[in-house]
Amino acid sequence: MQPIVKVKGLKKYYPVEKSWIDKLLSRERRWVRAVDSIDLEIERGETFSLVGESGSGKTTTGLVLMQLVEPTEGEILFEGRDIFSLREEERRRLRRDMQMVFQNPYASLNPRMTVEEIVGEPLTIHLGLKGEERRGRVIELLDIVGLNPGKYYVDRYPHEFSGGQRQRIAIARAIALRPKFIVADEPVSSLDVSIQATILNLLQELKREFKLTYLLIAHNLAVVRYMSDKLAIMYLGKIMEKGVSEDVFQNPQHPYTKALISAFPDINPDVKRDRVLLRGEIPSPIAPPPGCRFHTRCPFRLEICERDEPMLVEVEDGHLVACHMVE
Amino acid sequence: MGSSIERLSLGRLERYSRGLRGFWRSYSRNRPAVMGLAILFLLTATAVLTDLLDPYNPFGIYPSEVLLPPSFSHPFGTDDLGRDILKLVMFGSKTSLLVGFSAVFIASSIGIIVGALSGYYGGRVEDILMRLTDMLLIIPNFFLILLIVALFGSSLRNVVLVIGFMTWPGTARLLRSTFLSLREQEFVQAARVVGASHLRIIFRHLLPNGIYPVIVNSSLQVGSAILTEAGLSFLGLGDPSLVSWGRMLSIAQMYVRRAWWMAAFPGAAIFITVMAFNLIGDGLNDALNPRLRER
């Protein structure tokens, strides 16, 4: 079957503002390589997670998918069509199928709009709904996301809600048009831990009910493991390892993945674990290290790692790793 | 159906009135601002009622009553043509408010459009609009206004238009800077994801969040527009067919040694009016600033 979303060779470089001294010396423009040539395939009905530290390019990937940012290179196919070659109206129409839940529900809801206006906005824009009809649909949607009775909440403003409730409103907005695909950018990381699970469960329920496909962007491995069918680990704009979620968790191959997973506490204190410790910070994406991007922090570094960039190779069915050690 | 529509509008109305009450609560905490508002009400009432109630002709000449000092029959005294200064000051309030509000209306409209477009679109649009704005900003405003009025005639309409077209850059810069920070907010991205058009984002998402500093600034600008008009009239470039505080001052110059009241009362009127708008602006700033308001 054709994947619902296919990302091919996606690159997103941001120009670095030239200082006057650069201009004087006519230095070349430098670029932040936020996403540096990645490939993804997301199958219908699955939850695909992008995992990585801040600066790894996972959020940028999500923004490009939602057409909030134009890619530097590469293409994104949604149901087989390259979304960046479509005309303006077709791209707008595509938003009925692709929606997004943002990280911070305190910033993603317009403070001067009522819940009815916020959740009803996509209904007005795409379906031309107004007045009673729109209000009725908004109330239904609020009931679906667990703000019931919805009619009790429609006329309120965002500041009257808690973080978890706000995220429910944002989710109601995202599902208003019955999309097929939702990008969830760290949907619970700014919420209280006690609320996180309820929002994750809501997302799971909605996925089942509306046959959704998710791209989940996250750094919390517990969340990722709970939610995802497949995942990709990103580091400095590149994919280090990807595969079926449980395969990667049970049998991590890349040293970076191992380090992430070993840093993540196990519920069973008797399990013996090999800790892989990382030192230092993620290097600047303006001048990523040559060879393997991870070599500056890799405890198993070989000489070849400083020269050649490893390709993604398949270690088991559908489990790919970019590391010289596994070749 | 009917009942739920009622419920909708009731809910809205209730919300608006609640918002208004909240606004008034924080505004009224600022006593001077309340005073400013009271002065504005008084001025508006004067401007409207003088015309309606008193058939007094401000352009008449009363030779028997020339240059009388303040007394019971003429509380502010009379001028060189025997006219009652109190009445002239009352007539002048109409000119001042008319000039102040219409000029600021024009300036704010232009400023909002220019500021919104350059703040939202950025890039080339911003470069062109902001250079234009800077050009107007660096020209000494009053002298350009003076020049234009001198060239094109000093009817009330010209004075209003000229002040309006010369004073929008401040508003434009203010709104641009608010838009620059607002447009990066997640809720704007969210609107884009939902498919909102540029116009929708500007008018439904950015303006409602960024208009408050402009409102505050505009109320201060009313004061300065009134002052500009007074200055023009003082220099003899006001509309000759209207009573204006500035023109009264200009005439008073010649008699200032013999009749201090000719200068004192219109001068005080200008002072009080401009101060009222400054106090209002100050009060609005406190009341509309969400960070101060929460408390």
Interface residues (C-beta under 8 A of the other chain):
Chain A: L63 M66 L68 R92 R95 R96 Q99 M100 F102 Q103 N104 A107 S108 L109 N110 P111 R112 M113 T114 E121 P122 I125 H126 G131 E132 R135 D155 A170 R173
Chain B: M1 S4 I5 L8 G11 R12 R15 Q185 E186 F187 Q189 A190 A191 R192 V193 V194 G195 A196 S197 R200 R204 H205 P208 N209
